[in-house]
Amino acid sequence: MLFGQEHVQRYQETDGAEGHDWNGTTVLLLTTTGRRSGKPYTTPLIYQEDGDDHVIVASKGGDDNDPHWYLNLKDDPEVQVQVRGDKFTARARTASAEEKPALWEKMVATWPQYDEYQQKTDRDIPVVVLERV
């Protein structure tokens, strides 16, 4: 099973032919800029579409701390996204309190473990909207 850096590499090499469909759901590649290093970091993340936008969840498996990629995009919301062979720049933003419940349900429908992750932590797990620039 693809995971981590191997997942990123196979996805990039095959334009998502390997890696987009994963464990019964869909995965995109998110590249953020390190808030301290200034280096690009690419992470494979489960996503769903919401209109023209792509939605991801900063769950980190229910850890009490936000994932590094989320901290990076809060610092610099301009990100690179790859969905299969489609590569584009997006502006990332945390879903508002009004829009989060519907987006959360959409994400739980594709990856039910998100509900379990939320139960493991007191942290309010952010839902992130990627808007194509």
KEKEGU-772232 format. One line per 10 residues: number of its first residue (from 0); for each residue x, y, z of N, C-alpha, C. Coordinates in steps of 0.05 Angstrom, whole numbers. Each point is the difference from the previous one (the first is absolute). Example, Ala and Ser with C-alpha at 12.3 -4.5 7.8 and 13.67 -1.06 7.14 Angstrom:
KEKEGU-772232
0) 264 -114 156 -18 24 0 18 24 0 | -7 21 -14 16 24 1 -15 22 14
This chain:
KEKEGU-772232
0) 17 -24 0 -17 24 0 18 25 0 | -8 19 -16 16 25 -1 -5 17 25 | 22 13 9 -1 16 24 23 20 -1 | -5 24 11 22 19 4 14 8 -26 | 27 1 2 16 9 -23 -2 -18 -24 | -2 -26 5 -4 -19 -23 -26 7 -15 | -21 6 15 -25 7 -12 3 25 -17 | 13 20 10 5 25 -15 15 -6 -26 | 21 -16 2 17 -5 -23 -15 -15 -22 | -15 -21 8 -15 -16 -20 -22 17 -13
10) -13 16 16 -21 18 -9 11 19 -21 | 23 13 6 12 19 -18 10 -13 -25 | 12 -24 2 10 -14 -23 -21 -9 -19 | -24 -6 10 -21 -11 -16 -24 19 -4 | 3 25 7 -22 20 -1 -25 -11 14 | 5 -13 22 -22 -9 17 -12 -27 -9 | 9 -12 -22 -10 -26 -7 4 -20 23 | 23 4 13 5 -15 25 0 21 23 | -19 -4 18 0 17 24 -25 18 2 | -13 6 -22 -25 17 3 -22 -16 13
20) -4 -25 -9 -20 -17 12 15 -16 22 | -9 2 25 15 -12 22 -20 -8 22 | 1 -26 7 -17 -10 22 -29 8 -2 | -11 0 -24 -28 6 -4 -7 29 -1 | 20 17 0 -5 29 -1 19 13 -21 | 1 26 0 17 15 -19 20 18 14 | 23 3 -13 22 14 12 11 21 -19 | 6 23 11 15 21 -16 27 4 14 | 17 14 -14 26 8 11 -1 30 7 | 7 7 24 0 28 9 29 7 5
30) 10 22 -12 27 10 5 -2 27 14 | 11 1 24 0 25 16 29 9 1 | 4 25 9 27 11 5 5 -1 29 | 23 -12 8 7 -2 28 1 27 13 | -13 3 23 -1 27 12 26 8 12 | 18 -19 6 27 7 10 21 -4 -21 | -2 -22 -15 21 -8 -19 -3 15 -27 | -25 7 -7 -5 11 -26 0 -21 -22 | 4 -25 7 1 -22 -20 -28 -10 -6 | -4 -11 -25 -26 -12 -6 -3 -28 13
40) -23 -5 10 -7 -26 12 -26 -10 -13 | 1 -25 -10 -23 -12 -14 -11 -23 17 | -26 1 4 -15 -19 16 -23 -12 -15 | -4 -26 0 -24 -12 -12 -23 2 20 | -22 10 -9 -23 4 18 -26 -9 -13 | -18 -12 16 -27 -7 -10 -14 27 -6 | -16 0 -21 -14 24 -8 -28 -7 -11 | -17 20 -1 -25 -1 -14 -3 27 -14 | -16 0 -22 -5 25 -13 -25 12 12 | -1 26 0 -23 15 9 -3 23 -20
50) -17 -4 -20 -2 19 -22 27 0 -15 | 12 24 -3 26 2 -13 24 -4 19 | -6 -2 26 20 -1 21 7 -29 7 | 22 -4 13 8 -26 10 2 3 31 | -10 -20 14 -2 1 29 18 -22 12 | 16 8 20 17 -19 15 -4 4 30 | 10 -19 16 -4 1 29 28 -1 13 | 4 18 19 26 1 15 -2 -17 25 | -4 -27 -4 -6 -17 23 24 -11 15 | 22 -6 -15 24 -12 12 -8 -24 18
60) -20 -15 -10 -8 -24 14 -11 4 28 | -10 25 6 -11 6 26 21 9 20 | 24 7 -9 21 10 17 -9 26 13 | 12 7 23 -7 25 13 12 25 -13 | 19 -4 -19 12 22 -14 -8 0 -29 | -2 24 -11 -6 2 -29 24 -12 -16 | -7 -11 -24 22 -10 -17 17 24 -10 | 26 -6 -6 18 21 -9 -10 13 -25 | -12 -15 -19 -9 12 -25 -21 21 6 | -17 -4 21 -21 20 6 13 25 12
70) 19 -4 18 14 24 11 14 16 -22 | 11 -15 -20 14 13 -22 -20 17 -17 | -24 -11 -6 -18 14 -17 -14 23 15 | -1 -2 27 -11 23 15 20 23 -3 | 26 -6 -1 20 20 -2 2 11 -29 | -3 -17 -19 1 7 -29 -22 -16 -14 | -23 13 -5 -23 -15 -11 2 -6 -30 | 21 10 -13 3 -7 -28 13 -28 -2 | -14 -19 -11 10 -28 -1 -1 -10 -29 | 13 -23 -4 -1 -14 -26 -16 -25 5
80) -17 -7 -19 -17 -23 2 3 -17 -25 | 0 -26 3 -1 -18 -23 -23 -20 4 | -18 -1 -19 -22 -19 0 3 -15 -26 | 8 -25 2 8 -16 -24 21 16 -15 | -4 6 -26 19 15 -15 -4 30 1 | -20 9 14 -7 28 1 16 13 23 | 18 18 -7 17 14 20 -8 30 -1 | -5 11 24 -9 28 1 7 13 27 | 0 27 -1 4 16 24 -27 4 13 | -1 -1 26 -25 5 15 6 17 24
90) -21 13 9 1 14 25 -15 -17 21 | 13 -6 22 -11 -17 20 -12 17 22 | -24 -8 10 -12 13 22 -15 -20 18 | -1 6 25 -14 -17 19 -30 5 -4 | -16 -21 -2 -29 3 -3 -11 16 24 | -19 17 -6 -13 15 21 -18 -18 17 | -8 10 24 -17 -15 18 -27 -7 -14 | -9 18 -18 -25 -5 -14 2 -22 -21 | 23 0 -14 2 -20 -22 12 -27 9 | 13 0 23 14 -25 9 -19 -24 3
100) -23 2 13 -16 -25 4 -6 -15 -26 | -8 14 -21 -7 -14 -25 25 -12 -13 | 23 15 2 25 -10 -12 10 -24 17 | -3 2 26 9 -23 17 -16 -25 -7 | -26 2 -3 -17 -23 -8 9 -11 -27 | 7 17 -18 9 -9 -27 26 -16 4 | 18 10 17 26 -14 3 -3 -26 16 | -18 0 20 -4 -25 15 -13 -21 -18 | -16 8 -19 -12 -19 -19 21 -14 -16 | 22 13 -6 22 -13 -15 20 -13 18
110) 3 9 25 20 -11 19 -12 1 28 | -16 -21 7 -14 0 26 18 3 24 | 25 -7 -2 18 3 23 3 29 9 | -7 20 -16 2 27 9 -16 5 26 | -23 -13 2 -16 3 25 15 -12 24 | 13 -23 -5 16 -12 22 23 18 7 | 13 12 -20 23 17 6 -9 24 17 | -24 11 -6 -10 23 15 -5 -8 29 | -10 -24 4 -6 -9 28 26 -4 16 | 22 -5 -13 26 -5 14 13 25 10
120) -9 24 -9 14 25 7 -19 22 8 | 9 18 17 -15 24 7 3 21 -21 | 20 -3 -18 4 19 -21 -23 -1 -20 | -10 23 -8 -21 1 -21 15 -4 -27 | -4 -23 -12 14 -7 -24 -9 18 -23 | 19 15 -12 -8 18 -21 -6 -14 -27 | -20 11 -14 -5 -7 -27 11 23 -17 | 14 -7 -21 14 20 -17 -12 0 -28 | -6 23 -10 -10 4 -27 23 10 -18 | 4 -14 -22 21 9 -19 -14 12 -24
130) 4 26 -4 -13 15 -22 20 5 -21 | -5 -11 -24 18 4 -23 4 30 -5 | 25 8 -4 6 28 -6 -2 5 -30
